[in-house]
Amino acid sequence: MPGTIRKIIERIKDKRSGGNSVVALTVETRLVLQGFDPQRYDYDTPDDAGRLARIAEIAEEMQIEVSDLVQAADVEPDPDAAPAPPPQPHADPATAAARTAAVAAAGGPAPPPPAQVPDDHPLRRFRAICDSLLEKEGHGPDGKQSGAGFDVLIKSSVLMALYSIHKDAVFCDLLRHDALFQWFLELSPGELEFEPRAFFQDREQALASNESRRFFDRLVPLAGREKLFSADLFQASSADFKSWMTPRGSLR
């Protein structure tokens, strides 16, 4: 029957999110980055062997059972028929090469392959603005308890506000699995494990710094002028965003 890919996408979202809309959004984003935008598949879309094989493979990686849906499809999945590759991100090769060389020279783990982030995804502009402001406003306190750098603590706060994630424990768990968050923070696989309480305490300290205040005082109007807060993917308005960034009003 047609529509099997859409049914598998919906099952993955339902099982992984458990009804949590924020988690469902991050799961959907992960699927988009792997070439399965739910907007491109409906219940009348013909089953394609290659794409069916790939979405079944993704479901298996996420420990979601979909064999019943695959068996009911009009075609049998062909493991050798790979789906068309997802859109390639716009990346600066020189920057990526420099980062890879720096990590290798330091003896650290190799960074993950670049996340397949669409060119028009609003987080691209947020990351560019954040990186520019962090460079201009100076380097605040790194996390002494979690080991997270000041830039990671601040940019994590940006993600938490944009996606309305109110608990550091939820964010730290999502970070281990969400390619979009990893891309935004520019973290390698060996840099994804943070103890939530330590991470929260370090984030509070970072948000209380003068560098952080200058950063957010400039970020909000810059992003507002580009209408980034009105993107459908985000849940926070510019007013919500700024109020959550005050030292005692930060997300917990």
Solvent accessible surface area in square Angstrom, and as a share of the most:
residue,aa,sasa,rsa
1,M,100,0.45
2,P,59,0.37
3,G,1,0.01
4,T,2,0.01
5,I,4,0.02
6,R,56,0.20
7,K,59,0.25
8,I,0,0.00
9,I,0,0.00
10,E,53,0.24
11,R,64,0.23
12,I,0,0.00
13,K,37,0.16
14,D,90,0.47
15,K,128,0.54
16,R,86,0.31
17,S,14,0.09
18,G,72,0.69
19,G,71,0.68
20,N,70,0.36
21,S,77,0.50
22,V,20,0.11
23,V,26,0.15
24,A,23,0.18
25,L,32,0.16
26,T,7,0.04
27,V,11,0.07
28,E,39,0.17
29,T,10,0.06
30,R,49,0.18
31,L,0,0.00
32,V,36,0.21
33,L,6,0.03
34,Q,44,0.20
35,G,5,0.05
36,F,1,0.01
37,D,39,0.20
38,P,5,0.03
39,Q,154,0.69
40,R,139,0.51
41,Y,11,0.04
42,D,74,0.39
43,Y,113,0.43
44,D,116,0.60
45,T,34,0.20
46,P,103,0.65
47,D,17,0.09
48,D,66,0.34
49,A,29,0.23
50,G,5,0.05
51,R,43,0.16
52,L,0,0.00
53,A,19,0.15
54,R,59,0.22
55,I,0,0.00
56,A,21,0.16
57,E,84,0.38
58,I,0,0.00
59,A,0,0.00
60,E,132,0.59
61,E,99,0.44
62,M,5,0.02
63,Q,167,0.74
64,I,19,0.09
65,E,117,0.52
66,V,10,0.05
67,S,51,0.33
68,D,73,0.38
69,L,29,0.15
70,V,18,0.10
71,Q,137,0.61
72,A,46,0.36
73,A,14,0.11
74,D,95,0.49
75,V,53,0.30
76,E,129,0.58
77,P,40,0.25
78,D,58,0.30
79,P,122,0.77
80,D,135,0.70
81,A,36,0.28
82,A,88,0.68
83,P,33,0.21
84,A,57,0.44
85,P,108,0.68
86,P,31,0.20
87,P,81,0.51
88,Q,119,0.53
89,P,24,0.15
90,H,137,0.61
91,A,52,0.40
92,D,80,0.42
93,P,106,0.67
94,A,74,0.57
95,T,80,0.47
96,A,46,0.36
97,A,61,0.48
98,A,61,0.47
99,R,82,0.30
100,T,66,0.39
101,A,60,0.47
102,A,63,0.49
103,V,29,0.17
104,A,72,0.56
105,A,92,0.71
106,A,87,0.68
107,G,66,0.64
108,G,35,0.33
109,P,69,0.43
110,A,77,0.60
111,P,34,0.22
112,P,47,0.30
113,P,115,0.73
114,P,78,0.49
115,A,13,0.10
116,Q,44,0.20
117,V,0,0.00
118,P,30,0.19
119,D,93,0.48
120,D,127,0.66
121,H,16,0.07
122,P,22,0.14
123,L,0,0.00
124,R,39,0.14
125,R,104,0.38
126,F,0,0.00
127,R,53,0.19
128,A,48,0.37
129,I,11,0.05
130,C,0,0.00
131,D,53,0.28
132,S,45,0.29
133,L,3,0.01
134,L,25,0.12
135,E,148,0.67
136,K,132,0.56
137,E,22,0.10
138,G,33,0.31
139,H,120,0.53
140,G,9,0.08
141,P,44,0.28
142,D,71,0.37
143,G,7,0.07
144,K,181,0.77
145,Q,116,0.51
146,S,23,0.15
147,G,62,0.60
148,A,3,0.02
149,G,22,0.21
150,F,2,0.01
151,D,60,0.31
152,V,13,0.08
153,L,1,0.00
154,I,0,0.00
155,K,5,0.02
156,S,0,0.00
157,S,0,0.00
158,V,0,0.00
159,L,0,0.00
160,M,0,0.00
161,A,0,0.00
162,L,0,0.00
163,Y,3,0.01
164,S,19,0.12
165,I,4,0.02
166,H,101,0.45
167,K,128,0.54
168,D,5,0.03
169,A,55,0.42
170,V,54,0.31
171,F,0,0.00
172,C,0,0.00
173,D,68,0.35
174,L,18,0.09
175,L,0,0.00
176,R,79,0.29
177,H,91,0.41
178,D,8,0.04
179,A,37,0.29
180,L,2,0.01
181,F,1,0.00
182,Q,27,0.12
183,W,30,0.10
184,F,0,0.00
185,L,6,0.03
186,E,55,0.24
187,L,12,0.06
188,S,3,0.02
189,P,78,0.49
190,G,59,0.57
191,E,74,0.33
192,L,16,0.08
193,E,121,0.54
194,F,19,0.08
195,E,101,0.45
196,P,41,0.25
197,R,142,0.52
198,A,12,0.10
199,F,0,0.00
200,F,15,0.06
201,Q,64,0.29
202,D,4,0.02
203,R,1,0.00
204,E,20,0.09
205,Q,88,0.39
206,A,0,0.00
207,L,1,0.00
208,A,46,0.35
209,S,16,0.10
210,N,89,0.46
211,E,40,0.18
212,S,1,0.01
213,R,109,0.40
214,R,110,0.40
215,F,1,0.00
216,F,8,0.03
217,D,82,0.42
218,R,99,0.36
219,L,0,0.00
220,V,16,0.09
221,P,58,0.37
222,L,51,0.25
223,A,0,0.00
224,G,34,0.33
225,R,173,0.63
226,E,76,0.34
227,K,151,0.64
228,L,15,0.08
229,F,21,0.09
230,S,83,0.53
231,A,26,0.20
232,D,146,0.76
233,L,56,0.28
234,F,15,0.06
235,Q,87,0.39
236,A,3,0.03
237,S,53,0.34
238,S,43,0.28
239,A,74,0.57
240,D,60,0.31
241,F,0,0.00
242,K,96,0.41
243,S,61,0.39
244,W,54,0.19
245,M,11,0.05
246,T,69,0.40
247,P,41,0.26
248,R,176,0.64
249,G,35,0.33
250,S,6,0.04
251,L,7,0.03
252,R,121,0.44
